[in-house]
């Protein structure tokens, strides 16, 4: 990643991510705002580093699961060629 794209120095980012991983979102929100970045900056940074996958931001997700009987039928029917 291009280092110039980060909004805060590397040592502070590292400390912020460690605090986020240890204490969660509430532990870093005020610190992030104080640094002039989004309250979700630490969560996004941890996710981009592959350390943590935060939940979606209110986006809708599918309620279908592998136990849905439609999947079994789709597998039984096989590949669909258009």
ChimeraX commands (.cxc) that place a marker at each C-alpha (Angstrom):
marker #1 position 0.00,0.00,0.00 radius 0.5
marker #1 position 1.14,3.53,-0.68 radius 0.5
marker #1 position 2.18,5.00,2.66 radius 0.5
marker #1 position 1.09,8.49,1.65 radius 0.5
marker #1 position -2.55,7.34,1.59 radius 0.5
marker #1 position -2.65,6.94,5.39 radius 0.5
marker #1 position -4.02,9.83,7.40 radius 0.5
marker #1 position -2.01,9.24,10.57 radius 0.5
marker #1 position 1.59,8.12,11.25 radius 0.5
marker #1 position 2.42,4.42,11.27 radius 0.5
marker #1 position 3.15,4.21,15.00 radius 0.5
marker #1 position -0.22,5.75,15.87 radius 0.5
marker #1 position -2.01,3.49,13.38 radius 0.5
marker #1 position -0.44,0.44,14.97 radius 0.5
marker #1 position -1.40,1.57,18.48 radius 0.5
marker #1 position -4.91,2.43,17.30 radius 0.5
marker #1 position -5.43,-0.97,15.70 radius 0.5
marker #1 position -4.14,-2.76,18.81 radius 0.5
marker #1 position -6.48,-0.72,21.01 radius 0.5
marker #1 position -9.37,-1.47,18.65 radius 0.5
marker #1 position -8.66,-5.20,18.70 radius 0.5
marker #1 position -8.43,-5.21,22.50 radius 0.5
marker #1 position -11.29,-2.86,23.35 radius 0.5
marker #1 position -13.58,-2.70,20.36 radius 0.5
marker #1 position -15.17,0.20,18.52 radius 0.5
marker #1 position -16.19,2.16,21.61 radius 0.5
marker #1 position -12.60,2.22,22.85 radius 0.5
marker #1 position -11.29,4.05,19.78 radius 0.5
marker #1 position -14.14,6.26,18.56 radius 0.5
marker #1 position -13.17,9.38,20.51 radius 0.5
marker #1 position -9.47,8.91,19.72 radius 0.5
marker #1 position -10.22,8.62,16.00 radius 0.5
marker #1 position -12.34,11.77,16.04 radius 0.5
marker #1 position -9.58,13.54,17.95 radius 0.5
marker #1 position -7.12,12.56,15.23 radius 0.5
marker #1 position -9.46,13.96,12.57 radius 0.5
marker #1 position -10.50,10.67,11.03 radius 0.5
marker #1 position -13.74,8.72,10.89 radius 0.5
marker #1 position -14.84,6.93,14.10 radius 0.5
marker #1 position -14.69,3.73,12.01 radius 0.5
marker #1 position -11.12,4.36,10.83 radius 0.5
marker #1 position -9.57,1.78,13.18 radius 0.5
marker #1 position -12.09,-0.89,12.17 radius 0.5
marker #1 position -11.53,-0.22,8.49 radius 0.5
marker #1 position -7.77,-0.24,8.97 radius 0.5
marker #1 position -7.84,-3.53,10.88 radius 0.5
marker #1 position -10.05,-5.05,8.19 radius 0.5
marker #1 position -7.75,-3.87,5.40 radius 0.5
marker #1 position -4.80,-5.41,7.25 radius 0.5
marker #1 position -6.67,-8.72,7.46 radius 0.5
marker #1 position -6.72,-8.64,11.25 radius 0.5
marker #1 position -10.45,-8.29,11.73 radius 0.5
marker #1 position -13.57,-8.38,9.62 radius 0.5
marker #1 position -16.03,-5.86,10.93 radius 0.5
marker #1 position -19.74,-6.25,10.33 radius 0.5
marker #1 position -21.33,-4.57,7.37 radius 0.5
marker #1 position -22.48,-0.99,7.71 radius 0.5
marker #1 position -26.20,-1.60,7.56 radius 0.5
marker #1 position -26.17,-3.14,4.12 radius 0.5
marker #1 position -28.69,-5.85,3.46 radius 0.5
marker #1 position -27.42,-9.39,3.32 radius 0.5
marker #1 position -29.02,-12.50,1.96 radius 0.5
marker #1 position -31.02,-14.59,4.41 radius 0.5
marker #1 position -30.46,-17.73,2.35 radius 0.5
marker #1 position -28.17,-20.34,3.80 radius 0.5
marker #1 position -26.64,-23.63,2.79 radius 0.5
marker #1 position -29.58,-25.40,4.45 radius 0.5
marker #1 position -32.02,-23.72,2.04 radius 0.5
marker #1 position -33.69,-26.52,0.00 radius 0.5
marker #1 position -33.31,-24.46,-3.17 radius 0.5
marker #1 position -29.55,-25.01,-3.04 radius 0.5
marker #1 position -30.01,-28.78,-3.04 radius 0.5
marker #1 position -32.27,-28.49,-6.08 radius 0.5
marker #1 position -29.79,-26.23,-7.87 radius 0.5
marker #1 position -26.99,-28.70,-7.26 radius 0.5
marker #1 position -29.17,-31.58,-8.46 radius 0.5
marker #1 position -30.16,-29.72,-11.66 radius 0.5
marker #1 position -26.54,-28.85,-12.40 radius 0.5
marker #1 position -24.92,-26.15,-14.43 radius 0.5
marker #1 position -27.13,-23.77,-16.40 radius 0.5
marker #1 position -25.78,-22.85,-19.83 radius 0.5
marker #1 position -27.28,-19.80,-21.47 radius 0.5
marker link #1:1,2 radius 0.2
marker link #1:2,3 radius 0.2
marker link #1:3,4 radius 0.2
marker link #1:4,5 radius 0.2
marker link #1:5,6 radius 0.2
marker link #1:6,7 radius 0.2
marker link #1:7,8 radius 0.2
marker link #1:8,9 radius 0.2
marker link #1:9,10 radius 0.2
marker link #1:10,11 radius 0.2
marker link #1:11,12 radius 0.2
marker link #1:12,13 radius 0.2
marker link #1:13,14 radius 0.2
marker link #1:14,15 radius 0.2
marker link #1:15,16 radius 0.2
marker link #1:16,17 radius 0.2
marker link #1:17,18 radius 0.2
marker link #1:18,19 radius 0.2
marker link #1:19,20 radius 0.2
marker link #1:20,21 radius 0.2
marker link #1:21,22 radius 0.2
marker link #1:22,23 radius 0.2
marker link #1:23,24 radius 0.2
marker link #1:24,25 radius 0.2
marker link #1:25,26 radius 0.2
marker link #1:26,27 radius 0.2
marker link #1:27,28 radius 0.2
marker link #1:28,29 radius 0.2
marker link #1:29,30 radius 0.2
marker link #1:30,31 radius 0.2
marker link #1:31,32 radius 0.2
marker link #1:32,33 radius 0.2
marker link #1:33,34 radius 0.2
marker link #1:34,35 radius 0.2
marker link #1:35,36 radius 0.2
marker link #1:36,37 radius 0.2
marker link #1:37,38 radius 0.2
marker link #1:38,39 radius 0.2
marker link #1:39,40 radius 0.2
marker link #1:40,41 radius 0.2
marker link #1:41,42 radius 0.2
marker link #1:42,43 radius 0.2
marker link #1:43,44 radius 0.2
marker link #1:44,45 radius 0.2
marker link #1:45,46 radius 0.2
marker link #1:46,47 radius 0.2
marker link #1:47,48 radius 0.2
marker link #1:48,49 radius 0.2
marker link #1:49,50 radius 0.2
marker link #1:50,51 radius 0.2
marker link #1:51,52 radius 0.2
marker link #1:52,53 radius 0.2
marker link #1:53,54 radius 0.2
marker link #1:54,55 radius 0.2
marker link #1:55,56 radius 0.2
marker link #1:56,57 radius 0.2
marker link #1:57,58 radius 0.2
marker link #1:58,59 radius 0.2
marker link #1:59,60 radius 0.2
marker link #1:60,61 radius 0.2
marker link #1:61,62 radius 0.2
marker link #1:62,63 radius 0.2
marker link #1:63,64 radius 0.2
marker link #1:64,65 radius 0.2
marker link #1:65,66 radius 0.2
marker link #1:66,67 radius 0.2
marker link #1:67,68 radius 0.2
marker link #1:68,69 radius 0.2
marker link #1:69,70 radius 0.2
marker link #1:70,71 radius 0.2
marker link #1:71,72 radius 0.2
marker link #1:72,73 radius 0.2
marker link #1:73,74 radius 0.2
marker link #1:74,75 radius 0.2
marker link #1:75,76 radius 0.2
marker link #1:76,77 radius 0.2
marker link #1:77,78 radius 0.2
marker link #1:78,79 radius 0.2
marker link #1:79,80 radius 0.2
marker link #1:80,81 radius 0.2
marker link #1:81,82 radius 0.2
view
